[in-house]
Amino acid sequence: MTIVLGIGFLLMLIGFWGLLTRRNMIKMVLSIAIAESGLQLAMIAIGYINGRTAPILNSETLKLHGALKVVDPVPQALVLTAIVIGVAVNALMLTFVIRLYQQKKSLDISDYRDMKW
């Protein structure tokens, strides 16, 4: 799980780097998606406990000592929720990018000075 945790943090760094260095709005949205994927991998790696199984209780012995043999399902549920919310947010951001491109015919973020305060 250390490798998965490392890959997760690496993806987060790549996503943040892309968000800070790119001026194309589609690339910025994709960078946010990459950072989200890295965060989800890190959450899964942190929630995993070696030697334990999925939290599905299907036999009597497992029901008696089930709490000692299963992993905590909360990180998995949070990751599933984060995936659904992340897809919705990315779709909304890409919709905004398309609408902005239709108005100004540019994807460069520096061309949109009228939206800054």
C-alpha positions as semicolon CSV with decimal commas, in nm:
position;residue;x (nm);y (nm);z (nm)
1;M;0,000;0,000;0,000
2;T;0,300;0,229;0,033
3;I;0,337;0,228;-0,344
4;V;-0,030;0,320;-0,392
5;L;0,004;0,597;-0,133
6;G;0,313;0,729;-0,313
7;I;0,138;0,719;-0,651
8;G;-0,157;0,903;-0,498
9;F;0,061;1,183;-0,363
10;L;0,254;1,197;-0,693
11;L;-0,074;1,237;-0,886
12;M;-0,182;1,514;-0,649
13;L;0,147;1,697;-0,706
14;I;0,117;1,657;-1,084
15;G;-0,239;1,788;-1,072
16;F;-0,149;2,091;-0,859
17;W;0,155;2,161;-1,081
18;G;-0,065;2,151;-1,391
19;L;-0,323;2,375;-1,228
20;L;-0,064;2,638;-1,136
21;T;0,140;2,636;-1,458
22;R;-0,115;2,593;-1,738
23;R;-0,318;2,876;-1,888
24;N;-0,552;2,662;-2,100
25;M;-0,876;2,618;-1,908
26;I;-0,937;2,260;-2,031
27;K;-0,590;2,161;-1,911
28;M;-0,666;2,326;-1,577
29;V;-0,986;2,122;-1,542
30;L;-0,797;1,804;-1,630
31;S;-0,530;1,893;-1,373
32;I;-0,798;1,921;-1,107
33;A;-0,930;1,578;-1,212
34;I;-0,578;1,429;-1,184
35;A;-0,536;1,580;-0,836
36;E;-0,875;1,436;-0,734
37;S;-0,771;1,090;-0,853
38;G;-0,451;1,115;-0,651
39;L;-0,644;1,215;-0,341
40;Q;-0,881;0,921;-0,386
41;L;-0,589;0,678;-0,421
42;A;-0,430;0,820;-0,106
43;M;-0,756;0,783;0,087
44;I;-0,790;0,418;-0,022
45;A;-0,428;0,345;0,071
46;I;-0,464;0,505;0,412
47;G;-0,789;0,316;0,486
48;Y;-0,646;-0,024;0,388
49;I;-0,530;-0,254;0,669
50;N;-0,310;-0,549;0,571
51;G;-0,457;-0,894;0,646
52;R;-0,818;-0,781;0,675
53;T;-1,104;-0,835;0,434
54;A;-1,388;-0,633;0,286
55;P;-1,667;-0,544;0,534
56;I;-1,910;-0,813;0,412
57;L;-2,030;-1,041;0,692
58;N;-2,156;-1,369;0,544
59;S;-2,089;-1,644;0,802
60;E;-2,158;-1,689;1,175
61;T;-1,793;-1,693;1,283
62;L;-1,726;-1,382;1,085
63;K;-2,029;-1,218;1,247
64;L;-1,892;-1,296;1,596
65;H;-1,540;-1,168;1,535
66;G;-1,619;-0,963;1,229
67;A;-1,503;-0,632;1,370
68;L;-1,150;-0,768;1,408
69;K;-1,128;-0,911;1,056
70;V;-1,267;-0,638;0,835
71;V;-1,140;-0,301;0,727
72;D;-1,317;0,023;0,811
73;P;-1,575;0,088;0,535
74;V;-1,584;0,465;0,594
75;P;-1,283;0,554;0,370
76;Q;-1,425;0,339;0,089
77;A;-1,765;0,509;0,119
78;L;-1,598;0,850;0,122
79;V;-1,400;0,765;-0,192
80;L;-1,713;0,650;-0,373
81;T;-1,886;0,973;-0,276
82;A;-1,581;1,175;-0,383
83;I;-1,577;1,002;-0,722
84;V;-1,941;1,088;-0,789
85;I;-1,903;1,449;-0,674
86;G;-1,575;1,484;-0,866
87;V;-1,733;1,370;-1,193
88;A;-2,021;1,614;-1,146
89;V;-1,788;1,905;-1,065
90;N;-1,564;1,827;-1,363
91;A;-1,866;1,815;-1,596
92;L;-1,986;2,150;-1,459
93;M;-1,641;2,308;-1,503
94;L;-1,615;2,182;-1,861
95;T;-1,961;2,323;-1,930
96;F;-1,845;2,664;-1,805
97;V;-1,533;2,638;-2,022
98;I;-1,745;2,562;-2,330
99;R;-1,976;2,857;-2,260
100;L;-1,680;3,091;-2,207
101;Y;-1,520;2,969;-2,530
102;Q;-1,843;3,035;-2,719
103;Q;-1,841;3,395;-2,598
104;K;-1,473;3,491;-2,640
105;K;-1,330;3,221;-2,870
106;S;-1,033;3,170;-2,638
107;L;-0,934;2,906;-2,384
108;D;-0,650;3,113;-2,234
109;I;-0,736;3,216;-1,877
110;S;-0,550;3,548;-1,915
111;D;-0,803;3,663;-2,178
112;Y;-1,080;3,674;-1,917
113;R;-0,989;3,986;-1,722
114;D;-1,350;4,101;-1,688
115;M;-1,425;3,824;-1,438
116;K;-1,143;3,923;-1,199
117;W;-1,196;4,168;-0,917
